[in-house]
Every structure is written in structure tokens, then in C-alpha cells.
Amino acid sequence: MTADDAVEKIVGVLKEVDGLRPATPVSPGTTWLPVDWDGMAVELDTDVVRIRLIATRLPIPPLLDRAADAVRSVLAGTEWAEAGLQLVVTDLDGAAFA
């Protein structure tokens, strides 16, 4: 699996975790540039896989547990299978308080 494939699959499984979304450098509504904004939240390295997230629900720890399980399933059997996993919540969406 290539790094691009891994990023795409990671973003895909994270979309299934209700309450988290990838932290993008600009508004996800900015569609005029052909860039994979969600993929920019994922950094793959042989030692660590770092994913920046925005929480849209509380409590955060169970969301991170589900995300970690989902990402680990994607990384199984790849060169990143043994890498450390860092899920970094960079922001809390106001919707989490609704």
C-alpha cells in the first residue's frame, strides 16, 4: 500500500467515527482548489502516524479509542503497522456543547 492509499483509507475510516473530523488547514468548504484537505491532517512516518482532529462531540476519550481502533485496522500489514499512533485533537467544535 502506498502512503497516498494509506492516507485515503485512514480518512475514510475516520469519517465513520461520529464526533471527529480531520483538522484541515482551511475551511472544508473551500473547494476551488483541487487538494485533499482531509488528507493534510494525516502524517505518515515509519516511527509515528500523527493525525490532527477536530472533536464535534463529547466526551473525547471514547471517540479517540474508536478512531485508534479504526486506524490500526487500516495500518495492519503495512509498513506503518508498528508505528506509534498519535491522535491530536487540535480544536473542539462548538457543536460539541449543543
Secondary structure as a PSIPRED ss2 file (coil, helix, strand):
# PSIPRED VFORMAT (PSIPRED V4.0)

   1 M C   1.000  0.000  0.000
   2 T C   1.000  0.000  0.000
   3 A H   0.000  1.000  0.000
   4 D H   0.000  1.000  0.000
   5 D H   0.000  1.000  0.000
   6 A H   0.000  1.000  0.000
   7 V H   0.000  1.000  0.000
   8 E H   0.000  1.000  0.000
   9 K H   0.000  1.000  0.000
  10 I H   0.000  1.000  0.000
  11 V H   0.000  1.000  0.000
  12 G H   0.000  1.000  0.000
  13 V H   0.000  1.000  0.000
  14 L H   0.000  1.000  0.000
  15 K C   1.000  0.000  0.000
  16 E C   1.000  0.000  0.000
  17 V C   1.000  0.000  0.000
  18 D C   1.000  0.000  0.000
  19 G C   1.000  0.000  0.000
  20 L E   0.000  0.000  1.000
  21 R E   0.000  0.000  1.000
  22 P E   0.000  0.000  1.000
  23 A C   1.000  0.000  0.000
  24 T C   1.000  0.000  0.000
  25 P C   1.000  0.000  0.000
  26 V C   1.000  0.000  0.000
  27 S C   1.000  0.000  0.000
  28 P C   1.000  0.000  0.000
  29 G C   1.000  0.000  0.000
  30 T C   1.000  0.000  0.000
  31 T C   1.000  0.000  0.000
  32 W C   1.000  0.000  0.000
  33 L C   1.000  0.000  0.000
  34 P C   1.000  0.000  0.000
  35 V C   1.000  0.000  0.000
  36 D C   1.000  0.000  0.000
  37 W C   1.000  0.000  0.000
  38 D H   0.000  1.000  0.000
  39 G H   0.000  1.000  0.000
  40 M H   0.000  1.000  0.000
  41 A H   0.000  1.000  0.000
  42 V E   0.000  0.000  1.000
  43 E E   0.000  0.000  1.000
  44 L E   0.000  0.000  1.000
  45 D C   1.000  0.000  0.000
  46 T C   1.000  0.000  0.000
  47 D C   1.000  0.000  0.000
  48 V E   0.000  0.000  1.000
  49 V E   0.000  0.000  1.000
  50 R E   0.000  0.000  1.000
  51 I E   0.000  0.000  1.000
  52 R E   0.000  0.000  1.000
  53 L E   0.000  0.000  1.000
  54 I E   0.000  0.000  1.000
  55 A E   0.000  0.000  1.000
  56 T C   1.000  0.000  0.000
  57 R C   1.000  0.000  0.000
  58 L C   1.000  0.000  0.000
  59 P C   1.000  0.000  0.000
  60 I H   0.000  1.000  0.000
  61 P H   0.000  1.000  0.000
  62 P H   0.000  1.000  0.000
  63 L H   0.000  1.000  0.000
  64 L H   0.000  1.000  0.000
  65 D H   0.000  1.000  0.000
  66 R H   0.000  1.000  0.000
  67 A H   0.000  1.000  0.000
  68 A H   0.000  1.000  0.000
  69 D H   0.000  1.000  0.000
  70 A H   0.000  1.000  0.000
  71 V H   0.000  1.000  0.000
  72 R H   0.000  1.000  0.000
  73 S H   0.000  1.000  0.000
  74 V H   0.000  1.000  0.000
  75 L H   0.000  1.000  0.000
  76 A C   1.000  0.000  0.000
  77 G C   1.000  0.000  0.000
  78 T C   1.000  0.000  0.000
  79 E C   1.000  0.000  0.000
  80 W C   1.000  0.000  0.000
  81 A C   1.000  0.000  0.000
  82 E C   1.000  0.000  0.000
  83 A C   1.000  0.000  0.000
  84 G E   0.000  0.000  1.000
  85 L E   0.000  0.000  1.000
  86 Q E   0.000  0.000  1.000
  87 L E   0.000  0.000  1.000
  88 V E   0.000  0.000  1.000
  89 V E   0.000  0.000  1.000
  90 T E   0.000  0.000  1.000
  91 D E   0.000  0.000  1.000
  92 L E   0.000  0.000  1.000
  93 D C   1.000  0.000  0.000
  94 G H   0.000  1.000  0.000
  95 A H   0.000  1.000  0.000
  96 A H   0.000  1.000  0.000
  97 F H   0.000  1.000  0.000
  98 A C   1.000  0.000  0.000
